[in-house]
Amino acid sequence: MRVNAFPKNKLKTLRLIKFCKKIVHICKKTGLRPILYGSLALFVYTKNKGLIINDIDILVPEKSFEKLINMLKKERMKYKYSEKWHTLQIIKSDLIIECDSIEFWQEKTPQLKKLEIHGLKIDIVSKESLVSIYKKAHKKSKDKPEENFLKYKLLQENE
């Protein structure tokens, strides 16, 4: 699947995608296959040009965090690890790529598709998997449950 459209914040999204390409390259050097999900995946499936992409979310096996952190140190990249939330945020000024533990955040292995968006080639969760992710996030997350519900509804409207 190829996407050439842009969300509302085109320039920041392009900067995020450029940064994400670098992170995907680092992941692949460590033998990881990152999986895109979150708001950029929501945009891919809805093409809603009113969406604002604040960060890029990817899923990776949690056991790979240590290897990834070692590579980030070698590349002198800034990061924050949250053991509580099972996430590794990779930071470059106002840009964040959030690596989430696939084991912690997913009940089952998501269905995948291939995506190319503005030069970024990456696996993406299927639309059905993204629907279940937002449904679960709405019900269980203490962090922005209303926003997750709106994203869930937006995906359902675009079926």
MOJONOR-V835682 format. One record per residue. RES is the residue in one letter. OMEGA is omega in degrees with one decimal (NA if undefined). Layout:
RES,OMEGA ; RES,OMEGA
This chain:
M,-179.4 ; R,-179.9 ; V,178.4 ; N,-178.8 ; A,179.8 ; F,170.8 ; P,-176.2 ; K,-178.3 ; N,-175.4 ; K,-173.9 ; L,178.3 ; K,179.1 ; T,177.5 ; L,177.6 ; R,177.3 ; L,-179.6 ; I,178.0 ; K,177.8 ; F,-179.7 ; C,176.7 ; K,179.4 ; K,-179.8 ; I,177.4 ; V,178.3 ; H,177.5 ; I,178.3 ; C,-177.5 ; K,175.9 ; K,178.5 ; T,177.4 ; G,-179.3 ; L,172.8 ; R,-178.7 ; P,-178.3 ; I,179.4 ; L,170.2 ; Y,178.0 ; G,-170.6 ; S,177.5 ; L,175.5 ; A,176.4 ; L,177.9 ; F,-179.8 ; V,-176.2 ; Y,-177.5 ; T,-174.3 ; K,-179.5 ; N,-175.2 ; K,176.0 ; G,179.7 ; L,175.1 ; I,-179.8 ; I,-179.0 ; N,178.9 ; D,175.0 ; I,-178.6 ; D,175.7 ; I,176.7 ; L,174.8 ; V,176.1 ; P,-177.6 ; E,179.8 ; K,-180.0 ; S,-178.0 ; F,-177.6 ; E,178.1 ; K,-180.0 ; L,178.0 ; I,177.9 ; N,177.6 ; M,179.0 ; L,177.0 ; K,179.5 ; K,179.9 ; E,-178.2 ; R,179.5 ; M,-178.8 ; K,179.0 ; Y,173.0 ; K,178.0 ; Y,175.8 ; S,178.1 ; E,-179.3 ; K,-176.3 ; W,176.8 ; H,-179.9 ; T,175.4 ; L,179.0 ; Q,177.1 ; I,-166.9 ; I,173.1 ; K,-173.4 ; S,-178.5 ; D,-177.4 ; L,178.8 ; I,168.3 ; I,-177.7 ; E,176.3 ; C,-179.4 ; D,178.4 ; S,179.9 ; I,-179.0 ; E,-176.7 ; F,-172.1 ; W,-179.0 ; Q,177.7 ; E,177.1 ; K,-179.6 ; T,-178.3 ; P,172.0 ; Q,-174.8 ; L,171.9 ; K,175.5 ; K,-179.2 ; L,166.5 ; E,179.1 ; I,178.4 ; H,176.1 ; G,177.2 ; L,176.3 ; K,-173.5 ; I,170.7 ; D,179.2 ; I,175.6 ; V,177.5 ; S,178.6 ; K,179.9 ; E,178.3 ; S,179.7 ; L,175.9 ; V,-178.4 ; S,177.3 ; I,-178.9 ; Y,176.6 ; K,179.1 ; K,-179.1 ; A,178.4 ; H,-175.5 ; K,-170.7 ; K,-173.2 ; S,173.5 ; K,-177.3 ; D,175.8 ; K,-179.6 ; P,-179.8 ; E,178.9 ; E,178.1 ; N,177.3 ; F,178.7 ; L,177.9 ; K,176.4 ; Y,-179.6 ; K,179.3 ; L,177.7 ; L,180.0 ; Q,179.3 ; E,-176.7 ; N,178.7 ; E,NA
